[in-house]
């Protein structure tokens, strides 16, 4: 090995060690509560290849300072990962796709990235995940989100329709909810309500930040302040204001291509299990979805809530969201609008 390469690696390792020392000195413990069971990852998404999942499970390693944005799909993932990246960089746009700088470990091999190295030039490292928290990589910090289930269902349906996913195009929004596993789950794939059950367990966990999507879009400045404090970033008001201005839909829609999966790259590699789910589709939507869920779909969601969330003390989604909002206000001493 060339001397220059040895020096470069030693310098990088020294930088990582120093960053971890700073992290240990100023950040919260990274242990998840014992009440949260551990469930092996399995194969949670039809989009990824088995090899990509295997590599993510066996070769991806977290550091205590890492932040994993581990959300149920269509509950604010793009907005939160975007905010995290802008906070740690001061407003970086020098990338083609967000997946370069915020890797999604389970998908990384399929799109030709390495989660152990991509994005490692920034501190803290940030990753995307849609794993349930009982299956998440242990030993770092996590941001999760909650969103109204019916809004989540409509967002998910329209997102996959915009990608022209064949199995979804033949369905209406209610059939999508009732007849596919995307929200209701199946064996090896948790439902939205099972994610929320786990967030209830984690609502007071020091290494987890639970965000209410509706709060975030209503008062973006308060949400950005909470995220920066959780990340351990001593952000100036100037930085907070800059990130807030960059996190409006009107701003983000100008950079839509940066939020898309690298479809052409994935197509050339030919690794993904379902390439249609990687096709271009809007991650930032500026107009409301036109569809309405029918009575059967609404009854299904109500029954799921009564079965899984009512025993925890939440009569409906709003009571759950209000409980999380109150915890965040006390935790970060922030008054939201």
C-alpha positions in Angstrom: 0.0 0.0 0.0 1.4 3.4 -0.9 2.6 5.6 1.9 0.1 8.4 0.9 -2.8 5.9 1.2 -1.7 4.7 4.6 -1.4 8.3 5.8 -4.9 9.2 4.4 -6.5 6.2 6.1 -4.8 7.0 9.4 -5.9 10.6 9.2 -9.5 9.5 8.4 -9.5 7.1 11.4 -8.1 9.8 13.7 -10.9 12.1 12.5 -13.5 9.4 13.2 -12.1 8.7 16.6 -12.2 12.4 17.5 -15.8 12.8 16.2 -16.9 9.8 18.3 -15.2 11.3 21.4 -17.1 14.6 20.9 -20.3 12.5 20.3 -19.8 10.6 23.6 -19.2 13.8 25.5 -22.3 15.6 24.4 -25.0 13.1 23.2 -27.5 10.9 24.8 -27.2 7.1 25.4 -27.9 5.0 22.4 -29.6 2.0 24.1 -33.1 1.2 23.1 -35.5 0.1 26.0 -35.8 -3.5 26.9 -39.6 -3.4 26.3 -38.8 -3.1 22.6 -38.4 -6.6 21.2 -35.8 -7.5 18.6 -37.2 -8.8 15.3 -34.7 -9.9 12.6 -34.9 -7.9 9.4 -35.9 -10.6 7.1 -36.9 -9.2 3.7 -39.2 -6.3 4.5 -39.6 -4.7 1.0 -40.4 -6.1 -2.4 -38.2 -3.4 -4.1 -34.8 -4.6 -2.8 -32.9 -7.7 -3.9 -32.0 -10.4 -1.4 -28.3 -9.6 -1.9 -28.8 -5.9 -1.1 -30.6 -6.9 2.1 -28.0 -9.5 3.0 -25.2 -7.0 2.6 -27.0 -4.4 4.7 -27.5 -6.9 7.5 -24.1 -8.4 7.5 -21.7 -5.6 6.5 -23.3 -2.3 7.5 -22.1 -0.9 10.9 -23.3 2.1 12.8 -21.4 4.5 15.0 -22.8 6.0 18.2 -23.0 9.4 16.6 -25.0 8.2 13.6 -28.6 9.3 13.0 -31.0 6.9 11.3 -34.2 8.5 10.0 -36.3 5.3 10.4 -39.8 6.1 9.3 -42.8 4.4 7.9 -43.0 5.4 4.2 -44.8 8.6 3.3 -44.7 10.1 6.7 -42.1 12.8 6.1 -38.9 10.9 5.3 -37.7 13.1 2.6 -38.3 16.3 4.5 -36.6 15.1 7.7 -33.5 13.7 5.9 -33.2 16.9 3.9 -33.3 18.9 7.1 -30.7 16.7 8.7 -28.4 17.1 5.8 -28.8 20.9 5.5 -28.2 21.3 9.3 -25.0 19.4 9.3 -23.6 21.1 6.1 -25.0 24.6 6.3 -26.9 24.3 3.1 -25.2 21.7 0.8 -26.7 21.1 -2.7 -23.6 19.5 -4.2 -25.0 16.1 -4.9 -27.1 14.4 -7.6 -29.3 12.3 -5.4 -29.8 12.4 -1.7 -28.9 8.7 -1.5 -25.3 9.7 -2.2 -25.1 11.6 1.1 -27.8 9.9 3.1 -27.6 6.2 2.2 -30.4 3.8 2.5 -28.5 0.6 3.6 -31.0 -1.9 2.5 -31.1 -0.4 -1.0 -27.5 0.7 -1.3 -26.1 -2.3 -3.2 -29.0 -2.3 -5.7 -28.2 1.3 -6.6 -24.4 1.0 -6.5 -23.6 2.8 -3.2 -21.8 1.7 0.0 -23.5 2.9 3.3 -20.3 2.5 5.2 -18.6 5.1 3.0 -21.2 7.2 1.2 -22.0 10.3 3.2 -19.1 9.7 5.7 -17.5 13.0 4.8 -20.2 14.6 6.9 -20.7 14.6 10.6 -22.9 13.2 12.0 -23.6 10.5 9.4 -27.2 10.3 8.5 -29.1 7.3 7.0 -32.5 6.6 5.7 -34.5 3.5 6.7 -38.1 2.2 6.6 -37.4 -0.6 9.0 -39.6 -0.9 12.0 -37.7 0.1 15.2 -37.6 -3.5 16.6 -35.6 -4.5 13.5 -33.4 -1.4 13.3 -29.6 -1.4 13.5 -28.8 -0.9 17.2 -26.3 1.4 18.7 -27.0 4.9 17.4 -29.8 7.6 17.4 -33.1 7.6 15.6 -35.7 10.0 14.2 -39.1 8.5 13.5 -42.3 10.2 12.4 -46.1 9.8 12.8 -48.7 11.0 10.3 -52.5 10.6 10.0 -53.1 7.1 8.7 -55.6 8.1 6.0 -53.2 10.9 4.7 -50.4 8.4 4.7 -52.4 5.9 2.7 -53.4 8.4 0.0 -49.8 9.7 -0.2 -48.4 6.2 -0.6 -51.0 5.3 -3.3 -50.4 8.5 -5.3 -46.6 8.1 -5.0 -46.6 4.6 -6.4 -49.1 5.6 -9.1 -46.8 8.4 -10.2 -44.1 5.8 -10.5 -46.3 3.7 -12.7 -46.0 0.6 -10.5 -48.1 -1.9 -12.4 -49.6 -3.7 -9.4 -50.9 -0.4 -8.1 -52.1 1.3 -11.3 -55.0 -1.2 -11.5 -56.3 -0.3 -8.1 -58.2 2.6 -6.5 -56.9 4.2 -3.3 -59.2 2.1 -1.0 -58.3 -1.2 -2.7 -54.6 -0.2 -2.4 -55.1 0.1 1.4 -57.2 -3.1 1.7 -55.7 -5.4 -0.8 -51.9 -4.8 -0.7 -49.4 -5.1 2.2 -48.0 -1.5 1.8 -49.9 -0.2 4.8 -51.7 -3.2 6.4 -48.6 -5.3 6.4 -48.2 -9.1 6.0 -45.9 -11.8 7.5 -42.4 -10.3 7.7 -43.7 -6.7 6.9 -45.2 -4.7 9.8 -48.3 -2.5 9.4 -48.4 1.2 10.0 -50.2 0.6 13.3 -47.5 -1.8 14.5 -44.9 0.9 13.8 -46.9 3.3 15.9 -47.1 0.7 18.8 -43.3 0.7 18.8 -43.2 4.5 18.8 -45.3 4.5 21.9 -42.7 2.4 23.6 -40.0 4.8 22.4 -41.7 8.1 23.1 -39.5 8.9 26.1 -36.3 7.2 24.9 -33.3 9.5 25.0 -31.9 8.2 21.7 -35.1 8.5 19.8 -36.9 11.6 18.5 -40.5 11.0 17.6 -41.8 13.8 15.3 -45.4 14.6 14.4 -45.5 15.2 10.7 -48.4 17.7 11.0 -46.5 19.7 13.6 -43.4 19.8 11.4 -45.2 21.2 8.3 -47.2 23.6 10.5 -44.2 25.1 12.3 -41.0 24.1 10.4 -38.8 26.4 12.4 -39.7 24.6 15.7 -39.2 21.2 14.1 -35.8 22.2 12.7 -34.8 23.5 16.1 -35.7 20.1 17.7 -33.9 18.1 15.1 -30.7 20.2 15.4 -30.7 19.8 19.2 -31.3 16.1 18.9 -28.4 15.8 16.4 -26.1 17.6 18.8 -25.6 20.5 16.4 -25.1 23.9 18.0 -27.0 25.8 15.3 -27.0 29.5 15.1 -30.3 31.3 14.5 -28.9 32.2 11.0 -28.4 28.5 10.2 -31.8 27.6 11.6 -33.4 30.3 9.4 -31.5 29.2 6.3 -32.5 25.6 6.7 -36.1 26.7 7.3 -36.1 28.7 4.0 -34.7 25.7 2.2 -37.3 23.3 3.6 -40.4 24.8 2.2 -42.3 22.8 -0.5 -41.8 25.8 -2.9 -38.0 25.6 -2.4 -37.6 21.8 -2.4 -39.8 21.3 -5.5 -37.0 23.1 -7.5 -34.7 20.2 -6.7 -37.1 17.3 -7.2 -34.5 15.2 -9.0 -32.3 15.2 -6.0 -34.9 13.3 -4.0 -35.5 10.6 -6.5 -33.9 7.1 -6.4 -31.2 6.9 -9.1 -33.4 5.0 -11.5 -31.1 4.9 -14.6 -28.2 3.8 -12.4 -30.3 1.0 -10.9 -31.5 0.0 -14.3 -28.0 -0.3 -15.6 -26.9 -2.4 -12.6 -29.9 -4.6 -12.9 -29.9 -5.7 -9.3 -33.2 -4.4 -7.8 -36.0 -6.9 -7.3 -38.7 -4.5 -8.6 -37.2 -1.8 -10.7 -40.6 -0.1 -11.2 -40.6 1.1 -7.6 -37.4 3.0 -8.3 -38.7 4.8 -11.3 -39.0 8.6 -11.0 -41.9 9.9 -8.9 -42.5 13.2 -7.0 -41.2 13.1 -3.4 -42.5 16.7 -2.8 -46.1 17.2 -3.6 -47.6 20.8 -3.6 -51.3 20.0 -4.1 -53.6 17.9 -2.1 -54.5 14.4 -3.2 -58.0 14.2 -4.9 -59.0 10.7 -3.8 -61.3 9.8 -0.9 -61.2 6.5 1.0 -64.5 4.5 0.9 -66.4 3.3 3.9 -64.7 -0.2 4.0 -61.3 1.4 4.0 -62.2 3.8 6.8 -63.7 1.0 8.8 -60.6 -1.1 8.4 -58.4 1.8 9.7 -60.7 2.4 12.6 -60.6 -1.3 13.5 -56.8 -1.4 13.3 -56.7 1.6 15.6 -59.1 0.1 18.1 -57.2 -3.2 18.2 -53.6 -1.8 18.3 -53.6 1.7 19.7 -56.7 2.1 21.9 -55.3 -0.4 24.5 -52.3 2.0 24.8 -54.7 4.9 25.8 -55.1 6.6 22.4 -58.7 7.0 21.3 -57.7 8.2 17.8 -54.7 9.5 15.8 -55.0 13.0 17.1 -54.8 11.9 20.7 -51.6 10.0 19.9 -50.1 13.0 18.0 -51.0 15.4 20.8 -49.3 13.1 23.3 -46.1 13.1 21.3 -46.3 16.9 20.7 -46.5 17.5 24.5 -43.5 15.3 25.2 -41.4 17.2 22.6 -42.4 20.6 23.9 -41.2 19.6 27.4 -38.1 17.8 26.1 -36.8 20.7 24.0 -38.5 23.6 25.8 -40.0 24.8 22.5 -43.4 26.3 22.0 -44.9 25.3 18.6 -47.4 27.3 16.8 
